[in-house]
């Protein structure tokens, strides 16, 4: 079982930066059993996958809409996942969720697998003002 708690969201002006964190509590396994990822969702819309990172942190994938602005990383010793967000835009406003899934393939493949069978946190709100 995996329990995930996101933090770091808030209100920021366009062009600003935020760093989101996701802390994992795991029973019956270890943090490195899981690929991790970040998603976001706006009310009334589908959850959008943003990025994923494999168990070791050596392989990461970012979707085109955030590539170059957002960076995913993880600290396996502290069981934490991070999302560094820069050059924020009003359209980045959403609830941000972290997810975990056991997956041995690529970081890109893990993103889809998280939607099918991942563990999820409760989310942290990010609001970007214009």
C-alpha positions in Angstrom: 0.0 0.0 0.0 1.2 3.5 -0.8 0.1 6.7 0.8 1.0 9.9 -0.9 0.8 13.5 0.4 1.5 16.5 -1.9 2.6 19.9 -0.7 4.0 23.2 -2.0 1.1 24.5 -4.0 -0.1 28.1 -3.7 -0.7 31.3 -5.5 2.0 32.7 -7.8 2.2 35.4 -10.4 2.7 34.5 -14.1 6.4 33.9 -14.8 7.0 32.7 -11.3 8.2 29.4 -9.9 7.0 26.8 -7.5 8.4 23.5 -6.1 5.9 20.8 -5.3 6.8 17.8 -3.1 5.2 14.5 -2.6 6.0 12.4 0.4 5.4 8.6 0.3 4.5 6.2 3.1 4.8 2.6 1.9 3.9 -0.6 3.6 4.8 -4.0 2.2 7.5 -2.6 -0.2 10.0 0.1 -0.8 9.9 3.5 -2.5 12.1 2.2 -5.3 9.5 -0.4 -6.2 7.5 2.5 -7.8 7.8 4.7 -10.8 6.4 8.1 -9.8 4.6 10.9 -11.7 2.8 14.2 -11.6 -0.6 14.9 -13.1 -2.9 17.9 -13.0 -6.6 18.4 -13.3 -8.9 21.4 -13.8 -12.6 21.0 -12.7 -14.7 19.5 -15.5 -11.7 18.2 -17.4 -9.7 15.0 -17.6 -6.7 14.4 -15.5 -3.6 15.3 -17.5 -0.3 13.5 -17.2 2.7 15.8 -17.0 5.8 13.8 -16.2 7.1 10.6 -14.8 10.4 9.3 -13.4 11.5 5.7 -13.1 12.4 3.9 -9.9 16.1 5.0 -9.9 15.6 8.5 -11.0 17.8 7.9 -14.0 15.0 8.1 -16.6 12.4 10.8 -16.8 9.7 11.9 -19.3 7.9 15.2 -19.6 5.0 15.9 -22.0 5.6 18.6 -24.5 3.4 21.2 -22.8 5.7 21.4 -19.8 9.0 20.3 -21.3 11.7 22.9 -20.5 9.6 24.5 -17.8 8.9 21.6 -15.4 11.4 19.1 -14.0 10.6 16.0 -12.1 13.0 14.5 -9.6 13.0 12.1 -6.7 15.0 11.4 -3.5 14.8 7.7 -2.8 16.4 8.0 0.6 13.7 10.5 1.8 10.9 8.8 -0.2 10.1 12.1 -1.9 9.1 13.2 -5.3 9.5 16.7 -6.6 8.2 18.9 -9.4 10.1 22.1 -10.1 7.9 24.5 -12.0 9.3 27.6 -13.7 7.9 30.2 -16.1 4.4 29.5 -14.8 1.4 30.5 -16.9 -2.2 31.1 -16.0 -3.1 28.0 -17.9 -1.0 26.0 -15.4 -3.6 26.7 -12.8 -5.0 23.3 -11.6 -5.0 20.7 -8.8 -1.7 18.8 -9.0 -1.5 15.2 -8.0 1.4 12.8 -7.6 1.0 9.1 -8.4 2.9 5.9 -8.0 2.8 2.6 -9.8 4.9 -0.6 -10.0 6.2 -0.6 -13.6 9.4 -1.9 -15.0 9.3 -0.1 -18.4 10.0 3.4 -19.5 9.1 6.5 -17.6 6.8 7.5 -20.5 5.0 4.1 -20.3 4.6 4.5 -16.5 2.6 7.7 -17.0 -0.2 5.7 -18.8 0.0 2.9 -16.3 -0.5 5.3 -13.4 -3.9 6.3 -14.8 -4.9 2.6 -15.0 -3.6 1.3 -11.7 -1.7 3.9 -9.8 -1.8 5.1 -6.2 -2.8 8.8 -5.8 -2.4 11.6 -3.4 -5.1 14.1 -2.5 -3.6 16.9 -4.6 -2.3 20.4 -4.0 -3.7 23.5 -5.7 -1.6 25.7 -7.9 -3.0 29.0 -9.0 -1.1 31.3 -11.4 -2.4 34.9 -11.6 -2.0 36.9 -14.8 
